[in-house]
Amino acid sequence: MPISEIVARLGWAGFRDIESEAARQLGALDNAVIDTGGGIIERSENVDALAGNARIIWLKASVDTIVARIETDTERPALTEGKTFTEEVAEILQRRNPIYQRTAHYTIDTDSLTPEQIADQVLSFWSNR
């Protein structure tokens, strides 16, 4: 089910509950790369579930980069009401960045990188862990 449909049916809290259950299940896996949505770190139990058996890589990006990457995504429901998309992204990053900084074992600044370059850096980190 698309995120937009889950949010429409259950609200953001319901979506985050499903996400937390997935974090608990996936956090127990060995030798896996888990690509999460950015909001997963907003619940400390998710961070605990994932960090207990893993290395967390923060794919860091500026507001402008994030907006450029996802502004045409029509499946993504709004996280806040009454704000422009850019204002919403800036507000969310202001809240999340300190958590990312505390949580990440490794950070990749993705603003000027291609997806292939980002993947190469992730693989390099994985190989050297």
C-alpha positions in Angstrom: 0.0 0.0 0.0 1.5 3.4 -0.8 2.4 5.7 2.1 -0.2 8.2 1.0 -2.9 5.5 1.4 -1.6 4.3 4.8 -1.6 7.9 6.0 -5.1 8.6 4.6 -6.4 5.5 6.4 -4.4 5.5 9.7 -2.9 9.0 9.9 0.8 9.7 10.4 0.8 8.0 13.9 -0.5 4.8 12.4 2.1 4.9 9.7 4.8 5.5 12.3 3.5 2.5 14.3 3.9 0.3 11.2 7.3 1.7 10.6 8.3 1.0 14.2 7.3 -2.6 13.9 9.4 -2.9 10.7 12.4 -1.3 12.5 12.1 -4.0 15.2 12.0 -6.8 12.7 14.7 -5.5 10.4 17.0 -4.4 13.2 17.5 -8.0 14.1 18.9 -9.0 10.7 22.6 -9.6 10.1 24.5 -8.4 7.1 21.6 -6.4 5.6 21.4 -2.9 4.2 18.2 -1.3 5.3 17.1 1.9 3.5 14.6 3.8 5.7 12.6 6.9 5.3 13.9 10.0 7.0 11.3 10.1 9.7 12.3 6.7 11.2 14.7 8.4 13.6 12.0 10.5 15.2 11.1 7.6 17.5 13.9 6.7 19.8 12.8 3.0 19.9 13.4 2.9 16.2 16.9 4.2 16.6 17.5 1.7 19.4 16.2 -1.2 17.3 18.3 -0.3 14.3 21.5 0.8 16.0 21.7 -2.3 18.3 22.9 -4.5 15.5 23.9 -2.1 12.8 25.8 0.9 11.5 23.7 3.8 10.6 24.7 5.9 7.6 23.1 9.3 7.2 22.6 10.4 3.6 22.7 14.1 4.4 21.3 16.6 1.9 20.4 20.3 2.0 16.9 21.7 1.9 17.4 22.7 -1.8 18.6 19.3 -2.8 15.8 17.5 -1.0 13.2 19.8 -2.6 14.7 19.3 -6.0 14.7 15.5 -5.6 11.2 15.0 -4.3 9.0 18.0 -5.1 7.4 16.2 -8.1 6.5 13.1 -6.0 2.7 13.1 -6.0 2.5 10.0 -3.7 4.2 11.8 -0.8 1.6 13.2 1.7 2.3 16.4 3.5 3.9 16.2 6.9 2.7 19.6 8.0 -0.2 21.8 7.1 -0.2 25.4 5.8 3.4 25.6 4.7 5.1 25.6 1.3 7.0 22.4 0.4 10.3 24.1 1.0 9.2 25.5 4.4 8.1 22.0 5.3 11.4 20.4 4.4 13.4 23.1 6.3 11.2 22.6 9.4 11.6 18.9 9.3 15.4 19.0 8.8 15.7 21.5 11.7 14.0 18.9 13.9 15.7 15.8 12.5 19.3 16.9 11.8 20.4 16.9 15.5 19.0 13.3 15.8 20.8 12.3 12.6 24.1 13.8 14.0 23.8 12.0 17.3 22.8 8.7 15.7 24.8 8.2 12.5 28.0 6.2 12.6 28.9 7.6 9.2 27.7 10.6 7.1 27.6 11.1 3.4 26.9 14.6 2.1 24.9 13.7 -1.0 24.3 17.2 -2.4 26.8 17.0 -5.2 26.9 13.2 -5.6 25.2 10.9 -8.1 23.3 7.9 -6.8 26.2 5.7 -8.1 28.7 7.8 -6.1 26.6 7.5 -3.0 26.3 3.8 -3.4 30.1 3.5 -3.9 30.6 5.4 -0.6 28.1 3.1 1.2 29.9 0.1 -0.2 33.3 1.4 0.9 32.1 2.0 4.4 30.5 -1.5 4.4 33.7 -3.1 3.3 35.8 -1.3 5.9 33.6 -1.8 8.9 
